[in-house]
Amino acid sequence: MLSKTESKRMNDTAAADHAEPLTLENVYRELQALRERVEDLEDLRDLGEAIAENAGKPLIPWEEVKKDLDLD
């Protein structure tokens, strides 16, 4: 079963989700928001990979990390 967004054509979705007029400034803002979302998704994917790669490895106690980094 497709979600409502997936079942719509791109033009229908864009028209329904945006009350603002289509201007270069608005398109630019939307592009920036989409780029940030892609970066967030890439970060999430990288985190998942790092967690999977380090599964089962012993953790380093926070006190030891602070000492090694001279945070105390």
NORRA-V488102 format. One record per residue. N is the residue number from 1. RES is the residue in one letter. D_CENTER is the distance of its C-alpha to the mean C-alpha in Angstrom with 2 decimals. Layout:
N/RES/D_CENTER + N/RES/D_CENTER
//
This chain:
1/M/24.69 + 2/L/22.23 + 3/S/20.11 + 4/K/21.29 + 5/T/18.58 + 6/E/19.31 + 7/S/23.00 + 8/K/23.09 + 9/R/23.63 + 10/M/21.21 + 11/N/23.83 + 12/D/24.42 + 13/T/20.82 + 14/A/20.56 + 15/A/23.92 + 16/A/23.30 + 17/D/20.04 + 18/H/21.30 + 19/A/24.43 + 20/E/24.42 + 21/P/26.49 + 22/L/25.02 + 23/T/25.42 + 24/L/24.09 + 25/E/22.74 + 26/N/20.83 + 27/V/19.54 + 28/Y/18.48 + 29/R/16.62 + 30/E/14.85 + 31/L/14.06 + 32/Q/12.67 + 33/A/10.38 + 34/L/9.29 + 35/R/8.96 + 36/E/6.77 + 37/R/4.39 + 38/V/5.25 + 39/E/5.13 + 40/D/2.02 + 41/L/3.06 + 42/E/6.06 + 43/D/6.26 + 44/L/6.24 + 45/R/8.65 + 46/D/10.56 + 47/L/11.03 + 48/G/12.36 + 49/E/14.58 + 50/A/15.85 + 51/I/16.72 + 52/A/18.52 + 53/E/20.26 + 54/N/21.51 + 55/A/22.55 + 56/G/26.15 + 57/K/26.43 + 58/P/28.00 + 59/L/26.03 + 60/I/27.19 + 61/P/28.53 + 62/W/27.01 + 63/E/30.52 + 64/E/30.90 + 65/V/27.66 + 66/K/28.77 + 67/K/32.18 + 68/D/30.98 + 69/L/28.90 + 70/D/31.71 + 71/L/29.70 + 72/D/32.71
//
